[in-house]
Amino acid sequence: MRVTTWNVNGLRAAIRKGFEEYLERINPDVLMLQEVRALPEQLPKKWQEPDGWHVTWHPAEKKGYSGTAIWTRKPHTVISHGIHDDESDPEGRVIRALVDGVEVVCVYLPSGSSGDHRQTEKEKWMDIFMPWAKKLKAKRKPVIIGGDFNICHTARDIYYAKGNEKNSGFLPHEREWIGNVIDMGYTDFVRQHHGDIDGPYTWWSNRGKARELNRGWRIDYLLGNPAASKVCSNPTIDREAGLACSDHAPVSIDIQR
C-alpha cells in the first residue's frame, strides 16, 4: 500500500496544471492532500467524487483557504477531525482515518510567515499537537502522520540555513519542536533513508531561481510510529510533480503488510 502526502497549493489550480497525470504516475493507495482551498462543489464535476476513490473532504470555513482531504482506494473510516477534543477545526487542518488496518493522519500546520498573529496561532497548534501526537505514537497499529508541517528540522533540510534562522519555519524553537516530535518515537522516513545529506527538499519559493536551482525547504513529512516503522519502506519525493502542479512535492512511502 502506497501512502502519499501532497500540499497541492490549491486543488483547482493543480488540476489545471496536470494533477491527474502525476497522480496516475505516483499511483498511491492513500492520498493525503493539504491546502485544497476549495469546497468539493467548486471542483470540476469528475473531481467532486473521483472515480476509483473513497474521499473525505475537510474544507476550511473560510472559502479558498487551507483545507485537507483523504482519498483512499479501499473504503476508510474517519476517526476524527482536528486536534481538539471537541473536533473543532475551522481551518480544516487535520483528518484521521483508518484504512486497511493503518491509521493515517493528514496534517497541515499553520504557517507563521504572514505575521506575528499567525506565528502565535502556529505555536498554539504546536503546544497542543505534541501531547496529541504522543498518544498516537503509543498505538499498536501502524500510524502514519503525513503533511505540511511548515517547519524544517535541521540545516540539512533547508538550502540557506544561515539566512533563515530568524524566519518562521526555521526558528530555533520550531526546529527543537519538530526534533522532539521525532525523538518521542516517530521515524522521519525520508531523513532515515537519505541520511546526512542536503535535502531532498519538498518546497520551493517562486522568488528568484529557487525552483530552477533546487534551493528549497523540506517541510513536508511522513512520520511513522514504531509499529509503522517496521512495515514502511521506499520513501520518495517527486520533485517534478511538485514543480509542475504546486510549490510542494508529493512525498510517498510503501507499506508491506
ZAKE-607962 format. One line per field, with one value per residue (C-alpha): x, y, z. Coordinates in pm, 1 decimal. Layout:
BEGIN
X c(X; ...)
Y c(Y; ...)
Z c(Z; ...)
//
This chain:
BEGIN
X c(0.0; 146.6; 74.1; 133.6; 109.9; 90.6; 28.5; -131.9; -140.1; -499.3; -651.1; -834.3; -509.4; -324.2; -587.8; -534.2; -157.8; -161.4; -253.1; -428.2; -122.9; 108.5; -142.6; -151.5; 228.9; 266.7; -20.2; -94.8; -345.3; -384.1; -355.0; -345.0; -393.1; -326.4; -413.6; -702.3; -852.1; -1189.4; -1524.8; -1597.2; -1874.3; -1624.6; -1417.0; -1474.5; -1750.5; -1523.4; -1314.2; -1601.2; -1636.3; -1328.6; -1370.8; -1199.1; -1156.2; -1327.4; -1292.3; -1330.7; -1314.7; -1236.7; -1255.1; -1191.7; -1485.4; -1315.8; -1360.8; -1047.9; -829.3; -643.4; -842.6; -741.4; -868.3; -802.2; -851.0; -825.0; -864.2; -1022.9; -1301.1; -1181.2; -1335.2; -1298.1; -1179.9; -1179.4; -1111.1; -876.7; -661.7; -907.6; -1129.6; -1439.8; -1305.1; -1330.0; -1108.7; -1238.9; -934.7; -969.4; -620.2; -637.8; -816.9; -757.8; -879.4; -837.8; -776.6; -678.4; -554.3; -338.5; -422.2; -336.5; -330.2; -338.4; -188.9; -148.8; 12.3; -33.9; 235.2; 368.1; 523.9; 245.8; 288.1; 310.7; -59.1; -19.1; 303.8; 115.0; -156.0; 108.0; 267.5; -68.6; -101.6; 248.2; 170.7; -147.6; -2.8; 278.4; 70.8; -179.8; 95.6; 236.1; -93.3; -97.6; 262.8; 178.4; -80.3; -8.6; -138.5; 72.8; 15.8; 145.9; 130.6; 174.4; 156.4; 296.4; 441.8; 576.7; 898.4; 1243.9; 1421.5; 1793.6; 2027.3; 2026.0; 1657.7; 1694.1; 1916.9; 2019.1; 2016.5; 2211.7; 1992.9; 1670.1; 1748.7; 1513.2; 1235.2; 922.9; 971.2; 1334.3; 1325.7; 1535.6; 1238.5; 1044.6; 1337.4; 1362.2; 989.4; 994.6; 1303.2; 1111.2; 822.9; 1066.5; 1260.7; 945.6; 942.0; 843.7; 1052.6; 1117.1; 1120.9; 1279.0; 1566.4; 1623.1; 1651.6; 1869.7; 2096.1; 2314.5; 2281.3; 2141.6; 1775.2; 1588.8; 1362.3; 984.5; 900.2; 1046.6; 981.4; 860.4; 1113.3; 1438.3; 1558.0; 1481.4; 1273.6; 1517.6; 1826.5; 1664.4; 1709.1; 1429.9; 1299.6; 1195.2; 875.1; 655.0; 692.0; 581.9; 630.6; 560.2; 512.1; 717.9; 457.9; 466.2; 845.2; 851.4; 643.9; 733.3; 999.3; 1096.0; 1029.2; 1026.5; 987.0; 859.6; 1019.0; 891.3; 528.9; 574.4; 718.7; 455.6; 141.9; 223.3; 507.0; 531.6; 642.2; 444.1; 612.3; 535.5; 606.1; 526.8; 374.4; 428.3; 163.7)
Y c(0.0; 332.8; 639.8; 984.7; 1329.2; 1636.6; 2005.3; 2092.2; 2471.4; 2486.4; 2171.5; 2357.0; 2507.1; 2174.7; 2000.9; 2257.0; 2200.4; 1821.7; 1679.0; 1380.0; 1276.2; 1287.3; 1113.5; 822.4; 811.0; 814.9; 565.1; 593.9; 381.6; 653.6; 1021.4; 1292.9; 1641.7; 1975.1; 2329.4; 2208.5; 2560.3; 2459.8; 2316.6; 1989.3; 2155.6; 2414.0; 2145.0; 2014.0; 1752.4; 1449.2; 1553.7; 1603.3; 1225.0; 1097.5; 757.5; 474.9; 671.8; 699.5; 1063.2; 1260.6; 1637.3; 1870.8; 2226.1; 2538.3; 2756.8; 3043.5; 2987.2; 2948.3; 2886.1; 2589.6; 2263.1; 1896.9; 1572.3; 1199.2; 981.6; 602.4; 321.9; 99.0; 226.9; 411.9; 507.9; 865.4; 868.7; 1242.2; 1593.3; 1842.1; 1800.2; 1937.4; 1710.3; 1877.0; 1825.4; 2197.2; 2269.5; 2576.7; 2594.7; 2229.3; 2123.7; 1763.4; 1441.4; 1099.1; 787.7; 411.0; 219.6; -146.5; -156.3; 156.8; 486.8; 777.5; 1132.9; 1421.3; 1734.7; 2093.6; 2305.9; 2682.8; 2896.7; 3188.7; 3368.8; 3622.4; 3794.4; 3768.6; 3687.2; 3374.5; 3274.6; 3292.9; 3067.6; 2826.2; 2799.5; 2731.3; 2438.8; 2318.3; 2314.7; 2112.1; 1885.6; 1744.2; 1550.7; 1456.7; 1302.8; 1122.8; 938.5; 833.2; 713.1; 465.2; 280.1; -79.9; -38.7; 144.4; 520.2; 745.8; 1122.0; 1295.8; 1655.0; 2004.9; 2099.7; 2436.5; 2365.3; 2248.1; 2025.6; 2080.8; 2279.9; 1980.1; 2045.8; 2399.2; 2536.8; 2860.2; 2785.4; 3086.5; 3339.6; 3187.1; 3148.7; 3436.0; 3334.2; 3137.8; 2775.5; 2769.5; 2940.3; 2762.0; 2669.0; 2538.8; 2318.7; 2191.4; 2117.9; 1902.8; 1730.4; 1649.0; 1504.6; 1273.2; 1190.4; 1081.0; 776.5; 874.3; 777.4; 1052.5; 814.3; 1045.8; 1150.5; 795.7; 680.9; 961.5; 1011.4; 1314.2; 1496.6; 1832.1; 1788.1; 1637.3; 1941.4; 1944.9; 2316.9; 2590.9; 2963.2; 3123.9; 3400.4; 3420.2; 3088.2; 2877.1; 2626.8; 2603.5; 2572.8; 2344.2; 2589.7; 2464.2; 2364.6; 2021.8; 2095.8; 1805.6; 1488.1; 1129.4; 1024.1; 675.5; 535.5; 227.8; -9.9; 174.3; 186.5; -194.3; -213.4; 103.5; 139.1; 317.5; 683.6; 901.9; 1269.8; 1354.4; 1692.0; 1703.3; 1661.9; 1930.6; 2184.2; 2111.6; 2124.7; 2303.2; 2460.6; 2141.5; 1796.0; 1483.6; 1252.4; 878.1; 563.6; 198.3; -28.7; -405.0; -588.4)
Z c(0.0; -103.3; 110.8; -36.6; 118.1; -104.3; -43.0; -376.5; -323.5; -446.3; -596.0; -872.5; -995.9; -959.4; -1174.2; -1449.2; -1428.8; -1473.9; -1134.1; -1291.5; -1493.5; -1193.0; -968.3; -1212.7; -1217.6; -838.0; -805.6; -434.4; -246.5; 15.4; -73.6; 192.0; 49.7; 214.6; 109.3; -105.8; -91.9; -236.1; -144.8; -327.5; -529.0; -656.5; -827.6; -1179.8; -1163.5; -1216.9; -917.7; -674.9; -645.6; -832.5; -992.9; -805.9; -483.9; -146.4; -41.7; 278.8; 234.4; 524.1; 388.2; 591.6; 687.5; 503.9; 131.0; -79.9; 224.7; 374.9; 381.4; 373.7; 224.6; 242.1; -66.0; -43.5; -295.9; -32.6; 194.1; 501.2; 832.5; 954.3; 1316.2; 1385.7; 1261.9; 1425.1; 1734.7; 1990.3; 2197.8; 2055.3; 1699.5; 1627.0; 1328.1; 1141.0; 914.0; 807.3; 911.1; 1037.3; 940.0; 1096.3; 918.0; 935.8; 614.8; 586.5; 946.5; 916.0; 1080.2; 851.6; 979.3; 731.0; 887.3; 769.3; 1039.3; 1016.9; 861.9; 1061.3; 767.6; 715.9; 1051.9; 1428.6; 1465.0; 1251.1; 1424.4; 1753.0; 1610.5; 1480.3; 1822.6; 1987.1; 1746.9; 1828.1; 2200.8; 2154.2; 1886.1; 2099.5; 2360.2; 2089.2; 1875.0; 2180.3; 2226.7; 1861.9; 1878.5; 2152.1; 1944.6; 1849.2; 1497.2; 1235.4; 1248.5; 972.0; 1012.1; 679.2; 576.0; 560.4; 898.5; 780.9; 975.3; 867.7; 1117.9; 1059.3; 836.5; 602.6; 536.0; 401.3; 128.3; 300.1; 670.3; 798.1; 620.4; 752.7; 1122.2; 1210.8; 971.1; 1058.9; 963.2; 1073.8; 1411.5; 1676.0; 1894.4; 1591.2; 1493.7; 1850.5; 1847.8; 1532.7; 1672.4; 1989.0; 1785.8; 1610.4; 1927.0; 2112.1; 1883.0; 1529.7; 1229.0; 975.3; 680.0; 424.2; 650.1; 769.0; 408.5; 273.3; 573.5; 635.3; 302.6; 195.8; 112.6; -54.1; -47.0; -76.3; -115.2; -330.6; -329.6; -651.0; -597.3; -788.6; -928.2; -621.5; -818.1; -1109.7; -887.1; -627.5; -342.2; -124.7; 217.1; 345.8; 535.9; 418.1; 622.1; 653.8; 1016.3; 1147.3; 1495.5; 1596.7; 1452.3; 1118.8; 1108.3; 1094.4; 775.5; 578.6; 311.4; -9.1; 76.5; -234.5; -321.9; -671.1; -740.0; -1098.8; -990.3; -729.0; -969.1; -1234.0; -1018.1; -694.0; -498.5; -288.8; -397.9; -309.1; -57.3; -60.8; 139.8; 72.4; 338.8; 335.8; 537.8)
//
